[in-house]
Amino acid sequence: MTTIKVNERTKTGKAFMAMFEAFFKGVDGIEIIETDSEKITKEENLYSPSFVAKIKKAEEDIKNGKTTTLDPNDIWGSLGLK
């Protein structure tokens, strides 16, 4: 048995799955087994825990209204540093 891991969220992964299904759908001896993509092991996690913590804190701050809106035409003024 051979296992092929395909990330179906990428352009290449989508193309591979479309080609695979077109050529091999219903063929004896070949089976597509889908796994839960939400289960990510520590080895597969690309982000450091400190980065994830910062992102989660930023999301919480946005939910609680603790954000600063920047005016792209006057960044220093919108930060109160003018």
Protein Blocks (a to p, Z undefined) as FASTA:
>chain_A
ZZddddfkbmklmmmmmmmmmmmgoiahiacddddfklccfklpmbdfklmmmmmmmmmm
mmnopacdddfklmmlmnopZZ
